[in-house]
Amino acid sequence: MRRVEIGVVVLAVLGLADALSFWLFPAPPEAPPGTDAVGLVLGALTVVLLAVWWARRTRGLLIGAVVLRALSALLAVPALIFGVEGALWVTLAVLIVITVIGIVLVAPAMSGRASRAVA
């Protein structure tokens, strides 16, 4: 597998985890209303965009998926700063780091020259 494809798999797994977190790891009671729903939507859209990207290899789809993953990671930051402790804090921090790694791996495919070479 090439670097970009590994990054796409990483981002897709994160999207799938977001989509399933509503059932597997629901938000704590002190979380704002709709937190689980936002995770579900961001995760499902990420998975759809990356599945279509795998078939078509267009830069716009990859950029859309990266934006959704970045938004999901940014939405976890307030919980890290103001809310959660212990294992949930560590989990959120690790997910943010993995998101950054996935984005770095797919970055070459988001530039004009590299996407022609990768696709």
Legacy VTK file of the C-alpha trace (Angstrom):
# vtk DataFile Version 3.0
C-alpha trace
ASCII
DATASET POLYDATA
POINTS 119 float
0.000 0.000 0.000
1.166 3.464 -0.750
1.399 6.203 1.843
-1.769 8.001 0.720
-3.803 4.810 0.738
-2.625 4.028 4.267
-3.716 7.532 5.308
-7.112 6.993 3.680
-7.556 3.746 5.607
-6.591 5.506 8.866
-9.101 8.299 8.211
-11.794 5.796 7.208
-11.304 3.805 10.424
-11.585 7.042 12.412
-14.755 7.917 10.502
-16.192 4.481 11.180
-15.323 4.839 14.865
-17.104 8.209 14.908
-20.149 6.756 13.200
-20.339 3.836 15.633
-19.381 5.762 18.768
-23.049 6.578 19.366
-23.561 2.895 20.190
-20.098 1.826 21.358
-18.938 4.823 23.402
-21.793 7.277 23.978
-20.942 10.798 25.078
-20.910 11.377 28.840
-24.044 12.932 30.353
-22.329 16.297 30.823
-21.574 16.565 27.079
-23.606 19.082 25.081
-26.821 17.773 23.516
-26.332 16.406 20.041
-22.716 15.372 20.544
-23.405 11.785 19.511
-25.454 12.895 16.508
-22.678 15.183 15.269
-20.168 12.335 15.586
-22.489 10.012 13.694
-22.935 12.478 10.823
-19.240 13.412 10.583
-18.198 9.762 10.684
-20.736 8.557 8.141
-19.931 11.372 5.720
-16.206 10.660 6.076
-16.678 6.988 5.263
-18.853 7.796 2.233
-16.403 10.387 0.866
-13.439 8.050 1.279
-15.287 5.110 -0.304
-16.073 7.223 -3.349
-12.485 8.550 -3.356
-11.191 4.985 -3.465
-13.139 4.456 -6.702
-12.554 7.840 -8.371
-9.374 9.262 -6.782
-10.483 12.890 -7.038
-8.802 15.516 -4.909
-12.047 17.220 -3.848
-13.385 14.098 -2.167
-10.169 13.658 -0.220
-10.138 17.296 0.834
-13.743 16.970 2.019
-12.891 13.915 4.102
-9.864 15.658 5.616
-11.985 18.677 6.541
-14.537 16.421 8.241
-11.837 14.552 10.184
-10.174 17.813 11.228
-13.539 19.176 12.360
-14.185 16.025 14.368
-10.784 16.309 16.055
-11.307 20.001 16.797
-14.665 19.264 18.393
-12.864 17.041 20.925
-10.532 19.822 22.073
-13.010 21.567 24.424
-13.618 18.247 26.181
-9.870 17.844 26.663
-9.496 21.336 28.070
-12.629 21.724 30.166
-14.379 18.465 30.736
-13.099 14.938 30.830
-10.454 13.201 32.869
-8.700 9.867 32.978
-9.112 7.265 30.283
-11.482 9.352 28.173
-8.970 12.209 28.101
-6.223 9.858 26.930
-8.526 8.320 24.321
-9.476 11.700 22.867
-5.843 12.832 22.808
-4.771 9.660 21.005
-7.586 10.034 18.467
-6.495 13.599 17.743
-2.900 12.460 17.199
-4.028 9.627 14.910
-6.151 12.109 12.962
-3.130 14.348 12.431
-1.092 11.346 11.273
-3.816 10.345 8.799
-4.024 13.869 7.418
-0.245 14.061 7.022
-0.261 10.748 5.154
-2.885 11.913 2.633
-1.468 15.437 2.225
0.548 14.613 -0.928
-2.640 13.635 -2.755
-4.269 16.974 -1.966
-1.794 19.092 -3.903
-2.248 19.477 -7.642
1.011 17.878 -8.792
1.083 15.030 -6.294
-2.508 13.949 -6.875
-1.787 13.375 -10.572
1.212 11.263 -9.667
-0.612 9.311 -6.947
-3.905 8.677 -8.748
LINES 1 120
119 0 1 2 3 4 5 6 7 8 9 10 11 12 13 14 15 16 17 18 19 20 21 22 23 24 25 26 27 28 29 30 31 32 33 34 35 36 37 38 39 40 41 42 43 44 45 46 47 48 49 50 51 52 53 54 55 56 57 58 59 60 61 62 63 64 65 66 67 68 69 70 71 72 73 74 75 76 77 78 79 80 81 82 83 84 85 86 87 88 89 90 91 92 93 94 95 96 97 98 99 100 101 102 103 104 105 106 107 108 109 110 111 112 113 114 115 116 117 118
